[in-house]
Amino acid sequence: MREIAPGLWRWTAPHPAWRPGAERDSPDDWDESVGSVLYVGHDAAVFRVVQRYGASSSRVKRSLPAGVESIVLRGARETMFWLPEHRTLVPGDRILGAPDGGLTLCPESWLYWVRVDRDELRTLLQPLLELPIERVLVSHGNPVLSGGAAALRRCLSS
């Protein structure tokens, strides 16, 4: 576990769906490790445990603790979280860490079960450019720990 900023940690663990030899950019092409985030606010600690414990997150999204805002991408089946205190975006599976240290969109094949393609996803993500993003703590790939807004801008323009 690595402390990114006071009250904000990130770590990786084996991805439960990872299988060796998956076809590149296929729906099964997950990284071997998946990133997780812990945010400790003034009155709550927030991290993802939905799959492991079979929890439902639908009610949670409507009653998040102070300091955590949800960003729902309708049609893309994605909810991202914005932590204004740390100027940090926590996406799920639509924005990934790129090999060059920046950001990239998920492969087209990861969108096979949603109602958008990569071009439509870019359009849905455009409002994020209005946020003063410093960090992007991705689930897949390496996080962007500084210059997050510029990295996101490059990702959406490519």
N, C-alpha and C positions, 0 to 999 in steps of 0.2 A: 504494500500500500504506500502510495506516494502523496505527500501533502503538496497540493498545487498552490494553495493560498490558505490563510487562516480559516478553518471551518470547511475546507473543500479538499476532498481526497479522491484519487483515482487509482484503480488497480486492475489487473487482468487475471483471468482464470480460464481454464479450458472451456471452449465453446461446446455446449452439449450436442449440437447438430453437426459438428465438424467430422468429416470422414476423409481419410487420405485418398488422393487420386481423383478428386472431383473435377469434372470438366471446367476449365477456366471460364469465368463469367456466367456459369450456369446457376440455376436456383440453389444448387447444393454447394456452391463455391464459397464457403465461409472461411474466414481466417481461423487458424487453430485456437487462438485466444480471443476472448471478447472482453471489452473494457466495461468497467462498472464505476459508478460515481456515488460518493457519499457527501451530502451537504448538511452541515449542522448549522441551523439558524438559531434565532433567539429563543424560540419555543418548540422546536421540533428538529428531528433528524430525518432526512429524506434520502432513500435509495431504492433501486428496483429489486423486488423480490417476487414479482408476480408469477413467473413461470415456476420457480422452485417450490413455492408454497401454494400454488393454485389459487392465488388471490384474484379478486376482481378489481380493476383500476378505474372503472367507469365512474363510481361515486367519488373516488379520490380526486379525479381531475377537476371536479366541481368544488372541492373544499381543500385546496392546497394551502399549506402554511404560508405565513407572510414571508416574502422574499423568494417565492417560487411562482413563476407564471407559466401556464401551459400555452403552447402554440400548436393548434390542431390544423393539419393539412388535409382538408376535406378532399375526398377522392383518392388520396394517396395512402390512406390508412396509416397515418403517422402522427404521433404527438411528440413534439420536442418541448424541452423545458428551458426557460430563460431565468438565469440567476442574476438580477440586476446589480446586486451588491458586488459581485465578482466579475460582472460584464462577461458572463460565461453562457454559451449555448451548449445544451446537451441534446444532440439529436439521437435518433434511434438507428434505423437501417437505411435511410435515404441519403445521408451525407456521410462519406467515409474518409478516413485518413489516406492521402495519396502517397505513393512510394517516394515522391520528391519532397515530402514534408508538408505539403499543402493539403488541399481537400479535393475530393472528386465525388461525383454522384454515383449512386449504386449502379451496378450493371442493369441494362434493360431487362434481363431475365428475372431480376428480383421484383420487377413490377408486373409480372405476368398475371397476378391475381387481383390487381387493383385497376382503377379506371383511368390511369394516366400513363403517358410514355415519358421519356426523359425530357423532351422539350416542354411538355405540360408541367412536369415537375419543376423545371427551371422557373417557369412562370409562377408557380405556387410559392417558391422559395424567395422570390424577389423582395417581398416586404421585409424579410430578415435583414436586408441591406440597410434599413433605417435604424437598426439597433447599433449601439456602440460596442460591438463585439470585440473583446480582447482575446478570449479563449474559446476553442471549440473542442469539447471533450467527447470525441466520437466513440462509438461502441466497437467499430471495426477499423483497424489500422492505428497509426500513431496520432495522438492528439495534437492540436495546434495550440501552443501555450502563449503565443504573442502574435499580434497582427492578424487576429481572427477575421476582422471585417475585410481586410485586403485579400486574405486567402479565400474567403467565401465569394468575393467579387470575381476573382480569377476563375474559381470553380464554375460559377454561373455563366461566365462569358465564353467558356471553352466548349 
